[in-house]
Amino acid sequence: LIKNSKNRDMTKADIVSKISDKSGIEKTDVLATVEAFMTEVKDALENGDNVYLRGFGSFIIKTRAEKTGRNISKNTTIKIPAHNIPAFKPAKTFTEGVKNKVAV
């Protein structure tokens, strides 16, 4: 979730409203576009492709190595196999903007 100017979390509906208000495009059209974007990113990652958005960031696939975990309720050791996870890596300009504008 994203924090808005009132320092609360933003939902997809909030993002759609903001884009609609700023662009004058109907909320239903903006919602369809936002959902289509998310579907395309998800489909690309599921097919093993990374998505690069210059100036914003990259949606990438990270590989987690095999590791040993513990089931503390049964006091046993379990083997967690290597697996891939989706991740977002913000662009340098994105990171700098957040670093400079968001109070700690």
The first five atom37 places (N, CA, C, CB, O) and aatype in JSON, in Angstrom:
{
  "aatype": [10, 9, 11, 2, 15, 11, 2, 1, 3, 12, 16, 11, 0, 3, 9, 19, 15, 11, 9, 15, 3, 11, 15, 7, 9, 6, 11, 16, 3, 19, 10, 0, 16, 19, 6, 0, 13, 12, 16, 6, 19, 11, 3, 0, 10, 6, 2, 7, 3, 2, 19, 18, 10, 1, 7, 13, 7, 15, 13, 9, 9, 11, 16, 1, 0, 6, 11, 16, 7, 1, 2, 9, 15, 11, 2, 16, 16, 9, 11, 9, 14, 0, 8, 2, 9, 14, 0, 13, 11, 14, 0, 11, 16, 13, 16, 6, 7, 19, 11, 2, 11, 19, 0, 19],
  "atom_mask": [
    [1, 1, 1, 1, 1],
    [1, 1, 1, 1, 1],
    [1, 1, 1, 1, 1],
    [1, 1, 1, 1, 1],
    [1, 1, 1, 1, 1],
    [1, 1, 1, 1, 1],
    [1, 1, 1, 1, 1],
    [1, 1, 1, 1, 1],
    [1, 1, 1, 1, 1],
    [1, 1, 1, 1, 1],
    [1, 1, 1, 1, 1],
    [1, 1, 1, 1, 1],
    [1, 1, 1, 1, 1],
    [1, 1, 1, 1, 1],
    [1, 1, 1, 1, 1],
    [1, 1, 1, 1, 1],
    [1, 1, 1, 1, 1],
    [1, 1, 1, 1, 1],
    [1, 1, 1, 1, 1],
    [1, 1, 1, 1, 1],
    [1, 1, 1, 1, 1],
    [1, 1, 1, 1, 1],
    [1, 1, 1, 1, 1],
    [1, 1, 1, 0, 1],
    [1, 1, 1, 1, 1],
    [1, 1, 1, 1, 1],
    [1, 1, 1, 1, 1],
    [1, 1, 1, 1, 1],
    [1, 1, 1, 1, 1],
    [1, 1, 1, 1, 1],
    [1, 1, 1, 1, 1],
    [1, 1, 1, 1, 1],
    [1, 1, 1, 1, 1],
    [1, 1, 1, 1, 1],
    [1, 1, 1, 1, 1],
    [1, 1, 1, 1, 1],
    [1, 1, 1, 1, 1],
    [1, 1, 1, 1, 1],
    [1, 1, 1, 1, 1],
    [1, 1, 1, 1, 1],
    [1, 1, 1, 1, 1],
    [1, 1, 1, 1, 1],
    [1, 1, 1, 1, 1],
    [1, 1, 1, 1, 1],
    [1, 1, 1, 1, 1],
    [1, 1, 1, 1, 1],
    [1, 1, 1, 1, 1],
    [1, 1, 1, 0, 1],
    [1, 1, 1, 1, 1],
    [1, 1, 1, 1, 1],
    [1, 1, 1, 1, 1],
    [1, 1, 1, 1, 1],
    [1, 1, 1, 1, 1],
    [1, 1, 1, 1, 1],
    [1, 1, 1, 0, 1],
    [1, 1, 1, 1, 1],
    [1, 1, 1, 0, 1],
    [1, 1, 1, 1, 1],
    [1, 1, 1, 1, 1],
    [1, 1, 1, 1, 1],
    [1, 1, 1, 1, 1],
    [1, 1, 1, 1, 1],
    [1, 1, 1, 1, 1],
    [1, 1, 1, 1, 1],
    [1, 1, 1, 1, 1],
    [1, 1, 1, 1, 1],
    [1, 1, 1, 1, 1],
    [1, 1, 1, 1, 1],
    [1, 1, 1, 0, 1],
    [1, 1, 1, 1, 1],
    [1, 1, 1, 1, 1],
    [1, 1, 1, 1, 1],
    [1, 1, 1, 1, 1],
    [1, 1, 1, 1, 1],
    [1, 1, 1, 1, 1],
    [1, 1, 1, 1, 1],
    [1, 1, 1, 1, 1],
    [1, 1, 1, 1, 1],
    [1, 1, 1, 1, 1],
    [1, 1, 1, 1, 1],
    [1, 1, 1, 1, 1],
    [1, 1, 1, 1, 1],
    [1, 1, 1, 1, 1],
    [1, 1, 1, 1, 1],
    [1, 1, 1, 1, 1],
    [1, 1, 1, 1, 1],
    [1, 1, 1, 1, 1],
    [1, 1, 1, 1, 1],
    [1, 1, 1, 1, 1],
    [1, 1, 1, 1, 1],
    [1, 1, 1, 1, 1],
    [1, 1, 1, 1, 1],
    [1, 1, 1, 1, 1],
    [1, 1, 1, 1, 1],
    [1, 1, 1, 1, 1],
    [1, 1, 1, 1, 1],
    [1, 1, 1, 0, 1],
    [1, 1, 1, 1, 1],
    [1, 1, 1, 1, 1],
    [1, 1, 1, 1, 1],
    [1, 1, 1, 1, 1],
    [1, 1, 1, 1, 1],
    [1, 1, 1, 1, 1],
    [1, 1, 1, 1, 1]
  ],
  "atom_positions": [
    [[0.82, -1.19, 0.0], [0.0, 0.0, 0.0], [0.86, 1.25, 0.0], [-0.94, 0.0, 1.2], [1.98, 1.25, 0.52]],
    [[0.36, 2.29, -0.57], [1.08, 3.55, -0.72], [0.5, 4.56, 0.27], [1.0, 4.09, -2.19], [-0.72, 4.59, 0.47]],
    [[1.35, 5.38, 0.88], [0.86, 6.43, 1.77], [0.51, 7.66, 0.94], [1.93, 6.78, 2.86], [1.26, 8.05, 0.06]],
    [[-0.65, 8.27, 1.24], [-0.99, 9.5, 0.54], [-0.57, 10.7, 1.37], [-2.5, 9.56, 0.24], [0.08, 10.53, 2.4]],
    [[-0.93, 11.91, 0.94], [-0.46, 13.12, 1.6], [-0.94, 13.24, 3.04], [-0.89, 14.32, 0.83], [-0.34, 13.98, 3.83]],
    [[-2.0, 12.55, 3.4], [-2.49, 12.58, 4.78], [-1.85, 11.48, 5.61], [-4.02, 12.44, 4.81], [-2.28, 11.21, 6.73]],
    [[-0.82, 10.85, 5.07], [-0.05, 9.8, 5.74], [-0.9, 8.6, 6.12], [0.6, 10.37, 6.97], [-0.75, 8.03, 7.2]],
    [[-1.8, 8.22, 5.22], [-2.55, 6.99, 5.4], [-2.3, 6.11, 4.18], [-4.07, 7.26, 5.61], [-1.84, 6.59, 3.15]],
    [[-2.61, 4.85, 4.31], [-2.39, 3.94, 3.21], [-3.34, 4.23, 2.05], [-2.54, 2.5, 3.67], [-4.5, 4.58, 2.26]],
    [[-2.83, 4.09, 0.82], [-3.66, 4.26, -0.36], [-4.04, 2.89, -0.9], [-2.93, 5.09, -1.45], [-3.22, 1.97, -0.92]],
    [[-5.27, 2.77, -1.33], [-5.75, 1.54, -1.95], [-5.81, 1.73, -3.46], [-7.14, 1.14, -1.39], [-5.57, 2.82, -3.97]],
    [[-6.13, 0.65, -4.16], [-6.3, 0.75, -5.61], [-7.4, 1.77, -5.95], [-6.63, -0.63, -6.22], [-7.27, 2.53, -6.91]],
    [[-8.48, 1.77, -5.16], [-9.57, 2.72, -5.4], [-9.1, 4.16, -5.24], [-10.73, 2.44, -4.43], [-9.51, 5.04, -6.01]],
    [[-8.23, 4.42, -4.26], [-7.68, 5.77, -4.07], [-6.83, 6.19, -5.27], [-6.83, 5.83, -2.78], [-6.92, 7.33, -5.74]],
    [[-6.04, 5.27, -5.76], [-5.18, 5.56, -6.92], [-6.05, 5.85, -8.14], [-4.21, 4.38, -7.21], [-5.79, 6.8, -8.88]],
    [[-7.08, 5.04, -8.35], [-7.99, 5.25, -9.48], [-8.66, 6.62, -9.37], [-9.05, 4.14, -9.54], [-8.77, 7.33, -10.36]],
    [[-9.1, 6.99, -8.17], [-9.75, 8.29, -7.96], [-8.8, 9.43, -8.28], [-10.25, 8.41, -6.53], [-9.18, 10.38, -8.96]],
    [[-7.57, 9.35, -7.78], [-6.59, 10.42, -8.03], [-6.29, 10.57, -9.52], [-5.29, 10.13, -7.27], [-6.26, 11.68, -10.04]],
    [[-6.08, 9.45, -10.2], [-5.79, 9.51, -11.64], [-7.0, 10.07, -12.4], [-5.43, 8.1, -12.19], [-6.84, 10.89, -13.3]],
    [[-8.19, 9.64, -12.02], [-9.41, 10.13, -12.66], [-9.57, 11.63, -12.46], [-10.63, 9.4, -12.13], [-9.88, 12.36, -13.4]],
    [[-9.35, 12.09, -11.23], [-9.48, 13.52, -10.92], [-8.46, 14.36, -11.69], [-9.32, 13.75, -9.42], [-8.79, 15.43, -12.2]],
    [[-7.21, 13.87, -11.77], [-6.15, 14.63, -12.43], [-6.27, 14.61, -13.95], [-4.8, 14.1, -12.02], [-5.89, 15.57, -14.61]],
    [[-6.79, 13.52, -14.52], [-6.81, 13.37, -15.97], [-8.17, 13.68, -16.6], [-6.4, 11.98, -16.33], [-8.25, 13.96, -17.79]],
    [[-9.23, 13.63, -15.79], [-10.57, 13.83, -16.33], [-11.14, 12.6, -17.01], [0.0, 0.0, 0.0], [-12.21, 12.67, -17.61]],
    [[-10.45, 11.48, -16.92], [-10.92, 10.22, -17.5], [-11.87, 9.57, -16.49], [-9.72, 9.26, -17.86], [-11.65, 9.64, -15.28]],
    [[-12.92, 8.92, -17.0], [-13.89, 8.24, -16.13], [-13.2, 7.2, -15.26], [-15.0, 7.58, -16.98], [-12.26, 6.54, -15.69]],
    [[-13.69, 7.07, -14.02], [-13.09, 6.12, -13.08], [-13.14, 4.69, -13.6], [-13.8, 6.21, -11.73], [-12.21, 3.92, -13.37]],
    [[-14.22, 4.33, -14.29], [-14.32, 2.96, -14.81], [-13.22, 2.68, -15.83], [-15.7, 2.72, -15.43], [-12.67, 1.58, -15.87]],
    [[-12.91, 3.69, -16.67], [-11.84, 3.52, -17.67], [-10.47, 3.45, -17.0], [-11.87, 4.68, -18.68], [-9.62, 2.66, -17.4]],
    [[-10.27, 4.29, -15.98], [-9.0, 4.27, -15.25], [-8.84, 2.93, -14.53], [-8.93, 5.44, -14.23], [-7.76, 2.34, -14.56]],
    [[-9.91, 2.45, -13.9], [-9.85, 1.17, -13.2], [-9.49, 0.04, -14.16], [-11.2, 0.86, -12.51], [-8.66, -0.81, -13.85]],
    [[-10.12, 0.04, -15.35], [-9.81, -0.99, -16.34], [-8.35, -0.92, -16.76], [-10.72, -0.85, -17.57], [-7.71, -1.96, -16.94]],
    [[-7.82, 0.29, -16.91], [-6.42, 0.46, -17.31], [-5.47, -0.02, -16.21], [-6.13, 1.93, -17.65], [-4.5, -0.72, -16.49]],
    [[-5.75, 0.37, -14.97], [-4.91, -0.03, -13.84], [-4.92, -1.56, -13.7], [-5.4, 0.65, -12.52], [-3.88, -2.18, -13.5]],
    [[-6.11, -2.15, -13.79], [-6.19, -3.62, -13.67], [-5.5, -4.32, -14.83], [-7.66, -4.06, -13.6], [-4.88, -5.37, -14.64]],
    [[-5.6, -3.75, -16.04], [-4.91, -4.34, -17.19], [-3.39, -4.25, -17.0], [-5.33, -3.62, -18.5], [-2.67, -5.19, -17.34]],
    [[-2.91, -3.12, -16.46], [-1.47, -2.98, -16.18], [-1.02, -4.05, -15.19], [-1.17, -1.57, -15.63], [-0.01, -4.72, -15.41]],
    [[-1.77, -4.2, -14.09], [-1.38, -5.19, -13.08], [-1.42, -6.6, -13.65], [-2.31, -5.09, -11.85], [-0.56, -7.42, -13.31]],
    [[-2.38, -6.9, -14.49], [-2.47, -8.22, -15.12], [-1.27, -8.47, -16.02], [-3.77, -8.35, -15.92], [-0.69, -9.56, -16.01]],
    [[-0.89, -7.46, -16.81], [0.26, -7.61, -17.71], [1.55, -7.85, -16.93], [0.41, -6.38, -18.6], [2.36, -8.69, -17.31]],
    [[1.75, -7.1, -15.84], [2.96, -7.28, -15.01], [2.96, -8.69, -14.42], [3.02, -6.2, -13.88], [3.97, -9.39, -14.47]],
    [[1.82, -9.1, -13.86], [1.71, -10.43, -13.25], [1.96, -11.53, -14.28], [0.32, -10.62, -12.6], [2.7, -12.48, -14.01]],
    [[1.35, -11.4, -15.46], [1.54, -12.41, -16.52], [2.99, -12.48, -16.97], [0.64, -12.1, -17.71], [3.53, -13.57, -17.19]],
    [[3.63, -11.32, -17.11], [5.03, -11.3, -17.54], [5.9, -12.02, -16.51], [5.53, -9.84, -17.72], [6.74, -12.85, -16.88]],
    [[5.71, -11.72, -15.23], [6.51, -12.37, -14.18], [6.24, -13.87, -14.13], [6.22, -11.74, -12.81], [7.16, -14.67, -13.96]],
    [[4.97, -14.26, -14.29], [4.65, -15.69, -14.29], [5.28, -16.43, -15.47], [3.14, -15.88, -14.32], [5.51, -17.63, -15.4]],
    [[5.56, -15.69, -16.56], [6.2, -16.28, -17.73], [7.72, -16.17, -17.67], [5.7, -15.62, -19.0], [8.41, -16.54, -18.63]],
    [[8.25, -15.67, -16.54], [9.7, -15.58, -16.37], [10.32, -14.31, -16.91], [0.0, 0.0, 0.0], [11.55, -14.21, -16.97]],
    [[9.5, -13.33, -17.29], [10.01, -12.08, -17.84], [9.98, -10.99, -16.78], [9.18, -11.65, -19.07], [9.04, -10.91, -15.99]],
    [[11.02, -10.15, -16.75], [11.04, -8.97, -15.88], [10.36, -7.82, -16.61], [12.5, -8.6, -15.47], [10.28, -7.82, -17.84]],
    [[9.87, -6.83, -15.85], [9.23, -5.66, -16.43], [10.01, -4.43, -15.98], [7.72, -5.57, -16.01], [10.15, -4.19, -14.78]],
    [[10.51, -3.64, -16.93], [11.32, -2.47, -16.63], [10.56, -1.2, -17.01], [12.67, -2.54, -17.37], [10.14, -1.05, -18.16]],
    [[10.38, -0.3, -16.05], [9.71, 0.98, -16.29], [10.7, 2.09, -15.95], [8.39, 1.11, -15.45], [10.89, 2.43, -14.78]],
    [[11.33, 2.65, -16.97], [12.37, 3.66, -16.78], [11.85, 4.82, -15.93], [12.87, 4.19, -18.14], [10.77, 5.35, -16.19]],
    [[12.62, 5.21, -14.93], [12.25, 6.31, -14.04], [11.33, 5.9, -12.91], [0.0, 0.0, 0.0], [11.09, 6.69, -12.0]],
    [[10.8, 4.69, -12.95], [9.9, 4.22, -11.9], [10.53, 3.04, -11.16], [8.54, 3.81, -12.49], [10.74, 3.11, -9.95]],
    [[10.82, 1.96, -11.89], [11.44, 0.81, -11.27], [11.23, -0.44, -12.08], [0.0, 0.0, 0.0], [10.72, -0.4, -13.2]],
    [[11.63, -1.56, -11.51], [11.55, -2.84, -12.21], [10.82, -3.87, -11.36], [12.95, -3.36, -12.57], [11.05, -3.99, -10.16]],
    [[9.92, -4.6, -12.01], [9.3, -5.76, -11.39], [10.13, -6.94, -11.84], [7.76, -5.92, -11.79], [10.2, -7.25, -13.03]],
    [[10.77, -7.59, -10.88], [11.73, -8.65, -11.22], [11.41, -9.94, -10.49], [13.15, -8.2, -10.89], [10.63, -9.97, -9.53]],
    [[12.02, -11.01, -10.96], [11.91, -12.31, -10.31], [13.2, -12.53, -9.53], [11.65, -13.46, -11.35], [14.29, -12.48, -10.1]],
    [[13.07, -12.79, -8.25], [14.23, -13.1, -7.41], [14.19, -14.58, -7.08], [14.25, -12.23, -6.11], [13.13, -15.15, -6.82]],
    [[15.37, -15.19, -7.08], [15.47, -16.61, -6.72], [15.93, -16.73, -5.29], [16.44, -17.36, -7.68], [16.97, -16.19, -4.91]],
    [[15.17, -17.42, -4.5], [15.54, -17.7, -3.11], [16.23, -19.06, -3.07], [14.28, -17.68, -2.17], [15.74, -20.04, -3.63]],
    [[17.36, -19.11, -2.41], [18.13, -20.35, -2.3], [17.42, -21.32, -1.36], [19.56, -20.06, -1.81], [16.61, -20.93, -0.52]],
    [[17.75, -22.59, -1.5], [17.24, -23.61, -0.58], [17.77, -23.31, 0.81], [17.64, -25.05, -1.04], [18.92, -22.9, 0.98]],
    [[16.92, -23.51, 1.81], [17.38, -23.27, 3.18], [16.68, -24.22, 4.13], [17.13, -21.81, 3.59], [15.71, -24.89, 3.79]],
    [[17.2, -24.25, 5.35], [16.64, -25.08, 6.4], [15.83, -24.2, 7.34], [17.75, -25.85, 7.17], [16.31, -23.16, 7.79]],
    [[14.61, -24.62, 7.62], [13.76, -23.89, 8.55], [13.39, -24.77, 9.73], [0.0, 0.0, 0.0], [13.76, -25.94, 9.78]],
    [[12.66, -24.18, 10.68], [12.27, -24.94, 11.86], [10.77, -24.85, 12.05], [13.0, -24.44, 13.12], [10.18, -23.78, 11.94]],
    [[10.17, -25.98, 12.34], [8.77, -26.03, 12.74], [8.79, -26.05, 14.27], [8.0, -27.29, 12.13], [8.99, -27.1, 14.87]],
    [[8.59, -24.89, 14.89], [8.78, -24.81, 16.33], [7.68, -25.54, 17.11], [8.83, -23.36, 16.76], [7.9, -25.94, 18.25]],
    [[6.5, -25.7, 16.5], [5.45, -26.41, 17.23], [5.76, -27.91, 17.36], [4.09, -26.22, 16.54], [5.39, -28.53, 18.35]],
    [[6.42, -28.48, 16.36], [6.79, -29.9, 16.4], [8.26, -30.1, 16.73], [6.47, -30.55, 15.07], [8.71, -31.24, 16.87]],
    [[9.01, -29.0, 16.85], [10.45, -29.05, 17.13], [11.18, -29.9, 16.1], [10.7, -29.59, 18.54], [12.0, -30.75, 16.45]],
    [[10.87, -29.67, 14.83], [11.53, -30.41, 13.76], [12.17, -29.43, 12.78], [10.53, -31.33, 13.03], [11.81, -28.26, 12.72]],
    [[13.12, -29.95, 12.02], [13.78, -29.17, 10.98], [13.12, -29.5, 9.66], [15.32, -29.46, 10.93], [12.85, -30.67, 9.36]],
    [[12.85, -28.47, 8.86], [12.25, -28.7, 7.55], [13.14, -28.08, 6.48], [10.82, -28.13, 7.48], [13.83, -27.09, 6.73]],
    [[13.1, -28.67, 5.31], [13.88, -28.18, 4.19], [12.95, -27.33, 3.31], [14.53, -29.35, 3.37], [11.92, -27.82, 2.84]],
    [[13.32, -26.06, 3.11], [12.55, -25.17, 2.25], [13.27, -25.13, 0.9], [12.41, -23.71, 2.89], [14.4, -24.64, 0.8]],
    [[12.61, -25.63, -0.15], [13.29, -25.71, -1.44], [13.54, -24.33, -2.05], [12.48, -26.56, -2.4], [12.9, -23.35, -1.67]],
    [[14.47, -24.27, -2.99], [14.72, -23.04, -3.73], [13.44, -22.67, -4.49], [15.94, -23.18, -4.71], [12.73, -23.54, -4.98]],
    [[13.16, -21.36, -4.57], [11.95, -20.92, -5.26], [12.11, -19.48, -5.73], [10.72, -21.04, -4.33], [13.01, -18.76, -5.29]],
    [[11.24, -19.09, -6.64], [11.25, -17.73, -7.17], [10.14, -16.91, -6.53], [11.09, -17.74, -8.71], [9.07, -17.43, -6.22]],
    [[10.42, -15.61, -6.32], [9.41, -14.71, -5.8], [9.41, -13.42, -6.62], [9.66, -14.4, -4.29], [10.46, -13.03, -7.14]],
    [[8.26, -12.76, -6.76], [8.25, -11.47, -7.44], [8.79, -10.39, -6.51], [6.82, -11.12, -7.92], [8.61, -10.47, -5.29]],
    [[9.43, -9.39, -7.07], [9.97, -8.29, -6.27], [9.91, -7.01, -7.08], [11.44, -8.59, -5.81], [9.84, -7.04, -8.31]],
    [[9.94, -5.88, -6.39], [9.98, -4.58, -7.05], [11.27, -3.89, -6.64], [8.74, -3.7, -6.69], [11.59, -3.8, -5.45]],
    [[12.0, -3.39, -7.62], [13.23, -2.65, -7.36], [13.02, -1.24, -7.89], [14.48, -3.33, -8.03], [12.97, -1.04, -9.1]],
    [[12.88, -0.24, -6.99], [12.64, 1.12, -7.46], [13.83, 1.71, -8.19], [12.27, 2.01, -6.29], [14.99, 1.38, -7.91]],
    [[13.53, 2.6, -9.15], [14.59, 3.3, -9.88], [15.3, 4.25, -8.92], [14.01, 4.07, -11.11], [14.76, 4.64, -7.89]],
    [[16.52, 4.63, -9.29], [17.31, 5.51, -8.44], [16.59, 6.83, -8.18], [18.68, 5.77, -9.08], [16.59, 7.33, -7.05]],
    [[15.97, 7.41, -9.21], [15.25, 8.67, -9.04], [14.05, 8.5, -8.11], [14.78, 9.21, -10.4], [13.73, 9.41, -7.34]],
    [[13.39, 7.36, -8.17], [12.26, 7.06, -7.3], [12.75, 7.0, -5.85], [11.59, 5.71, -7.71], [12.16, 7.61, -4.96]],
    [[13.83, 6.27, -5.62], [14.39, 6.12, -4.28], [14.83, 7.46, -3.71], [15.57, 5.16, -4.3], [14.56, 7.76, -2.55]],
    [[15.5, 8.27, -4.52], [15.95, 9.58, -4.07], [14.78, 10.47, -3.71], [16.81, 10.24, -5.15], [14.83, 11.2, -2.72]],
    [[13.72, 10.43, -4.5], [12.54, 11.24, -4.22], [11.91, 10.91, -2.88], [0.0, 0.0, 0.0], [11.55, 11.79, -2.1]],
    [[11.8, 9.61, -2.61], [11.23, 9.17, -1.33], [12.17, 9.56, -0.19], [10.98, 7.65, -1.34], [11.73, 10.04, 0.86]],
    [[13.45, 9.34, -0.41], [14.43, 9.66, 0.65], [14.4, 11.14, 1.01], [15.85, 9.26, 0.19], [14.52, 11.49, 2.18]],
    [[14.23, 12.01, 0.02], [14.28, 13.44, 0.24], [12.96, 14.05, 0.71], [14.71, 14.11, -1.01], [12.96, 15.11, 1.33]],
    [[11.83, 13.4, 0.43], [10.54, 13.99, 0.71], [9.77, 13.38, 1.87], [9.71, 13.92, -0.49], [8.86, 14.03, 2.4]],
    [[10.09, 12.16, 2.27], [9.34, 11.5, 3.34], [10.13, 11.6, 4.64], [9.06, 10.02, 2.99], [11.28, 11.17, 4.73]],
    [[9.48, 12.18, 5.65], [10.13, 12.33, 6.96], [10.27, 10.98, 7.64], [9.34, 13.31, 7.86], [9.45, 10.09, 7.46]],
    [[11.32, 10.86, 8.42], [11.58, 9.61, 9.14], [10.74, 9.52, 10.38], [13.07, 9.48, 9.5], [10.82, 8.54, 11.12]]
  ]
}
